[in-house]
């Protein structure tokens, strides 16, 4: 259950950072930071690292906070944020058949 809460928290924060209108005036649009904030996989990784780092200070989830675990939480966040970003759009779930 804690991992699910972590994934949903990471996805939500990644979406806000990448697409939230409230951040339009502050979100970088050029350079390396601009590239970072246009990519849910990249932003998702750093969101996961951030959430892993602040985990000892929250009551939402209690995951291990050593360096390797925080790195792995970043990879979990990156992958799940990217998948959910591609699966869910503003107009609902995107089901597209290849072809």
Number of C-alpha atoms within 10 A of each C-alpha: 7 11 13 10 12 22 22 16 18 29 26 15 19 28 19 13 20 19 15 12 11 10 12 12 8 8 17 15 14 11 8 9 12 13 13 18 21 17 16 27 22 20 27 32 25 21 26 28 25 16 25 26 19 12 18 14 10 9 7 12 17 14 17 14 17 10 12 10 15 21 19 15 29 24 20 20 31 26 19 19 30 21 14 16 19 13 13 12 10 6 6 8 12 13 9 7 5 4 3
